[in-house]
Structures are given as C-alpha cells and as structure tokens.
Amino acid sequence: MIFNKKGIFLITSILVIMLLSACGSPEGASSEEKGEKSEEKPTIQMGQISWAENIAVTNMWKVILENEGYNVEFNLLDIGTQMAALANDELDITLEVWLPVQDAKYLEQYKDEVNFSEETWYDNAKVGLVVPTYMEDLNSIEDLNEYKEAFGGEITGFDPGAGTMIVTQDVIEEYGLDYELVSSSEPAMITELENAMKAKEPIVVPLWNPHRVFSEMDLKYLEDPKKVYGEEELIHHATRQGFAEDYPEVSKWVKNWKMDDEAIGSLMSYVTQAEENGDEAIVGAEKWVEENQDLVNEWLNK
C-alpha cells in the first residue's frame, strides 16, 4: 500500500490524538485529583510526650485516624509546652492529662483557654516514688532521709515540666526530704533504673501505672501517708477550643475511648517489641489495632 505525504501526516495525527486520549490530558488528571483532594480530611496536630504509654497511645490513634481518612502529625513537646500550644491554637489535641493531682497546675492555669475532657480513658492510674523490692527495709517516703547516703541524696527523675515531677518536688518539701530531684528524660531515667537493678544498687524514682517496667522489673511503691501524690489518678485528654466543632466525629471517638490494664499493657508491649526489633513504634500500633479491631470499633461506633 502506497501513502503520500498527506496520508502519512493524517495517520500520524490520528495516532497522536488516540495516544493522548488513552493517556488522558494533564488537565483532566489534575481535575480528577483535585476532586479527590477536596474530599480529603484535614491534618490533626497531636501532642506527643516521650513517655512509654504516651508513645503507645498516640501511635495507636494515628493508625486509627489515618485509617479513617485523617492525617495526623505529632508534635513532640513537654506537657507544659503542649498546654500553651493548645491555648494558642497551635495544637489540636493532647491525649494524656493526669487528674486530680499530677496535672492540677495546668488545669488551674489553662481551664479558661483549653478544653479538658470530663471523660477519662484510663481509671486506675497510680503515681509515687518507687524502689526495687530488694530494698526490703524501706517501705515509706517518711523513711527516705535514713537512706540518704545510700541514694546519694538524689531522686532520679525525668522531664522537668511533667506534672509528676512538680508533685515530687512538693513531696520533698512536705516530707522534709534532704534530697535533690534530678531531671533528665523518661528513657534516661529507665536506663538508670535498669542499670541500678542489674547491680543491685539503691535507686529511687518517680513512676506511674500504666507503665511497662512493672511487668519487667521487681519494683514497689513507697507508702505516701500524707497522700501528696493523691490516691487514684484518672487520665483525660485535652483539646484546643473549637476542636469539637472542627472535628466532631474525632471528638466523639476520643470521648468514647476506654482502656483497661490488659488493653494498655498489650498495646505498650507491641510498641516496645517493634522498637526493640528496630522498627518504628507505629508498626507495633498497627499490629495492635489490627488484632483489637472489635475494641476500636466500640470507640468509633458508640
């Protein structure tokens, strides 16, 4: 078959048009993408603290919310900075506020600027000074001064802005303890605790339940007869003003959220195991959410 130049040009033009139609024009693709993007849910700015249970629950909620179409960005900040950020609308939500004692200072300071939830997600929290069980003769905070030399006059602490650290300073004053509260971070404090226990040396630290260390180490709370740490603590969440209006379904879900010792313990174990395997914490959270979808559905569908 013989083609002249006009025929070749015509066939070439038809082929080009067909190819462009099959591939779709850039404008057509982007308008479709724009349609999809318009349906995307906004990004939630979530506060995170480098505490074991906080790393666990923030990653859990990131998995849950992103499964529901939201984006979640973590803001790793101490609790005091998070409260200021919520008050200034720079942060949407923080998942861990301990009341009535540990974070009472922040409730008092920000009660008119931050929404503190009435709902709680964990109801069996406990805080206090902890020592290894091999320190058999020490059982009360009142007796700590008798062991000052053994402890080097130091209580090994963690984040200086944490409510528990503030209350521990009150404990020192209330009991007349001749001790210095040494600040660091939670991971550093736990490392110090682990090293001391391996060597069977004295150490005293402020700790709390829920925490993985109580299933990994033989520890005991010192009695607090003056109840400076309080008795039972409840864990709430807090949001910036307007969060419930901007994210009504998320606000509802988080208010429905409840965990018992078994649930929070298994979540923390999954996250810790993932980190020990060299993975990110979210890998453990993803596995936990997948295996506990019935519980998650309770929070989402109430």
Secondary structure as UniProt FT lines:
FT   HELIX           5..23
FT   HELIX           26..38
FT   STRAND          43..48
FT   HELIX           52..67
FT   TURN            68..69
FT   STRAND          71..76
FT   HELIX           79..87
FT   TURN            88..89
FT   STRAND          93..99
FT   TURN            100..103
FT   HELIX           104..110
FT   TURN            111..113
FT   STRAND          114..132
FT   TURN            133..134
FT   TURN            136..137
FT   HELIX           141..147
FT   HELIX           148..151
FT   TURN            152..153
FT   STRAND          154..156
FT   TURN            160..161
FT   HELIX           163..174
FT   TURN            175..176
FT   STRAND          180..182
FT   HELIX           186..198
FT   TURN            199..200
FT   STRAND          205..209
FT   HELIX           213..216
FT   STRAND          219..221
FT   TURN            225..226
FT   TURN            228..229
FT   STRAND          233..240
FT   TURN            241..242
FT   HELIX           243..246
FT   HELIX           248..256
FT   HELIX           261..276
FT   TURN            277..278
FT   HELIX           281..291
FT   HELIX           293..301
//
